[in-house]
C-alpha cells in the first residue's frame, strides 16, 4: 500500500512555471514506481513523465519534452515535476500514481497504476 499527496498547482500565465510535488508514504515505498499523469475535463488521464522504476530512464510525453522535468529527493522520497514554459493546453488536474509491476510497455498506461493521489489543479491562462 502507498498513499500519495500532490501539491503545488495553481494559476499561472502562459510561459510561466510551476513545481508540483508528490509525497508518498507507506511501508514498502521501494517497491513502487511513482510517476505523473494529467487529466483534462472528462478525458482519460494521460501520461506526463515517469520511469519504470527508481533510477531508470525517465520518459516524457511528446507534448512536454523540453519543458517539464521530473526529479526525486532520495532523502524524503518526494517526486517533483518542474513545469516551465507553460501553455494553456497544459491546463488540467495533475496526479501522481504508483505501480509495483511496471514494464517498459506499460509505463505510459494509466491502467497499470493501482494507487493515485487526489490531484492538484494546474490552470494556465491565455
Beta strands, then each sheet from edge to edge (+ up, - down):
strand 1: 3-7
strand 2: 10-13
strand 3: 18-25
strand 4: 33-39
strand 5: 46-50
strand 6: 59-60
strand 7: 68-72
strand 8: 79-83
strand 9: 92-99
strand 10: 115-116
strand 11: 120-125
sheet 1: 1+ 3- 8+ 7-
sheet 2: 2+ 11+ 9- 4+ 5- 6+
sheet 3: 2+ 11+ 9- 10+
end
